[in-house]
C-alpha cells in the first residue's frame, strides 16, 4: 500500500475526532457548572441551618439536612459522570494512536519488502548480463579457433577436426526465500523508558494483543503478528515458551 493511501485512510479515521473531543469537553464543562451550582445550594442550606438552628423545629431541621444530603449525592453522580467522560476521551485518542503505530509498522514492512525485491531483481539482472557476456565470449573464441585450425592444418583429417568448447552452462541466480516481512519485525520506534514492553519482540503495546493463560508467564502479553495469529483462538492459549515448558512436563 502506498504512503499516500496510508495517510488518506488515517486522516479519514480521525476526521470526526475533533468534534467528538469538543463534545466531551463541553459535557464535562457542563457537569462542572452544575456541580458548582449544587455546592452553592449546599452552602446556602448550611448557613440557613446554622443561623436558625435554635428556632427550627425537628422536622424543618431534618428537611434541610435531607436537601443537603441529596445535593451531595448529585455532586457525586456528576463527578462520576465526569470521570467516565474523561476515560472515554482518553480511550478515543489512544485508539487512534495505536492505529497510527500499526499503520507505521505496516508501512515500514512494505518499504523493507520492496527494498528486498529490488535488491533481488538487481542481483538476478546483473548475473544474467554476465551470463550473456560469457556466452558471447565463448562463441567468439569458438569461431576464432575454427578459422585458425583451417588455416594452419592442411590435411583432410586435420581439417575435419573441430575445437571442442564447453557448452554454455546454465547460470541460474540463487533464489532467496525471504518470507513475508511482518510489522512486528520492523517496528523500530523510540520507546518511552517509563512505558512497559511486552511480547517476544520486547516492544510496547500496539495493535491487537493476546494474553498467555499461564499465570506464571513472565511476559504475559503478545502481539498477534509475533506469535503467528490473525484472530483470537478459542479456548485457552499459551505462548511458545509456556507451550514448550508444558510439553517437557
Buried (B, 14 or more C-beta within 10 A) or exposed (E): EEEEEBEEEBEEBEEEEEEBEEEBEEBBEEBEEBBEEBEEBBEEBEEBBEEEEEEBEEEBEEEBEEBBEEBEEBBEEBEEBBEEBEEEBEEEEEEEEBBBBBBBBBBBBBEBBEEBEEEBEEEBEEBEEEBEEEBEEBEEEBEEBBEEBEEEEEEEEEEEEEEEEEEBEEEEBEEEEEEEBBBBBBBEEEEEEEEEEBBBBEBBBBBEBBEBEBEEBEBBBBBBBBBEBEEEEEEEBBBEBBEEBEEEE
